[in-house]
Amino acid sequence: MKAILYWMFFTTKTAALSVTVALILAFNTQAESLSEFTGDAEKGRLVFAQCRTCHYPEKIIGHHNGPNLHAIFGKVAGKQVGFDDYSETFKAAQFVWTEELLFAWLANVEAMFPETTMMSLGVTDPQQRADLIAYLKRFR
């Protein structure tokens, strides 16, 4: 639920998405929390291999088919300079990426942001999501 605290709503579309996210997180009794897991960055590096098709975490490499994920935590979604291919959902977004929000989103990418153009099913295993987040935290 911490992730929702970081959401700021400036458009009707973004507000509607936030309600969807809030309902998913609030009423899903099966939902895991990042705090329940200890991430392993080395295992996360292996999980991230599928993400490398479109994203890089290294600052020096820059953007690819998706935005660069260097120091992603604390950044406003959909606003990275130099990446112009965001979906309308992310162009309108006004929320900050947190570890908790990424953990929740990767559990079911389509449920939280149904109009995203990201071509991924996410990472359904909560331990693997925690590992992936530990890996991304290396790049600050």
N, C-alpha and C positions, 0 to 999 in steps of 0.2 A: 504494500500500500504506500510505502514511502515514495515510490516512483511517481505517483499521481500528484504529489505535492509540488513537483517541479514543473507541472504543466501550466502554461499560460495560454489563455484563449482570446484570440482577436478576430476570428472569423467564425461564421456559422458552421462551416464544414469542419473546421478544427474542433469546435465545441461538440459537434455530433460524434466525431471520432473519440473525443475524450470520454463521452458518456459510454460508448462501447467499451473502451478500455476499462473504465471504472467498474462496469457491470461484470466484465470478464474476471477481473481481479477480485472483486468483492464477493461474487457468488460462486466462484469455482472453488469448491472445497478441496479439490485435488491439487490446487495451485501450490507450487513450491516457492520458497523464498530463497534468495541468494544466500542469506545468512545461515541457512541450513547446510551449506556445502563449503568445503575448503577446496579452492581451485588450485590446480597444478599447472603452472605456466608451460612446462615442457609438454605435457599431454595436450594442453590448449594449442600449442604450435601445430600439432598433428591435426586437431579438429579444424583449425583455421585453414588448412590446406584446401578445403573445398571453397572457402571464401576468396582465396587468392585468384580465382578466375576473374574476379571483378574488383577486388579491394587489395590495397597494400597498407600495412601499418607503419612502414618505414617512411619517415618524413622526406627523405631525399628522392624517393621514387615518384611521389606525386600521385595524381589521380589516374584511374584506368577506366574500365567500363562503369565502375562505381566510384564514389568519392574515397579519397584516402582516409584511413582510420587512425592516423597518428594523433595521439592526445585527444581522442574522440570524447572522452568523458568531460563534461562541463561545457561542451559546445552546443549551440542551438542547432537543431536538426534542419537540414535542407538549406544551409546558408554558407557552405564552404566556398571561399573565393576560388575561382578557376574551374569549378565543376558546374556545368550548365545543364546537365541532363537529369535533374531531379524530377520525379513525378509531381503532378499537381498537388498531391497530398503533402509531400514534403516541402514543396515551395510555399505552401500556406501554413506549414507547421510553425509553432512558436513555443516549442518545449526544448528543454535541455536534456541531452543524453546523460543518463546516470548509469551506473553499473546495474542497479535494480531494474531500471526500465529496459535496458538491453536484454537482461536476463528474461524478463517477462515477454518482450517482443519476440525473441528468438524461439520461444516455446511454440508460438503459432503466428507466424508473420502475417498470414492472410486475415486472421481474426482481428488483429489490432489495427492494421492499415490495409483494408481490402483493395484499395486502388493503387497500392505500391507497384512500381515497375521492377522491383527487385525480384530476380528469378531464383528464389531459394525457398525451400520448404522450412528453413530454419534448422534448429538443433533441438530435437525433442527430448533427448536425455538431459536431465537437469545437471548431472555431474559434468557432462561434457560442456554444457553452457557455462558452468562455473569455471572450468578449465580454460575455456576460450576467453572469458573475461579476464582471468589472471594473466593470460598471455598478452591481451591488448593493454593491460595496465603497465606492462613493461615499456610501452612506447609513450612516454610523456614529454 
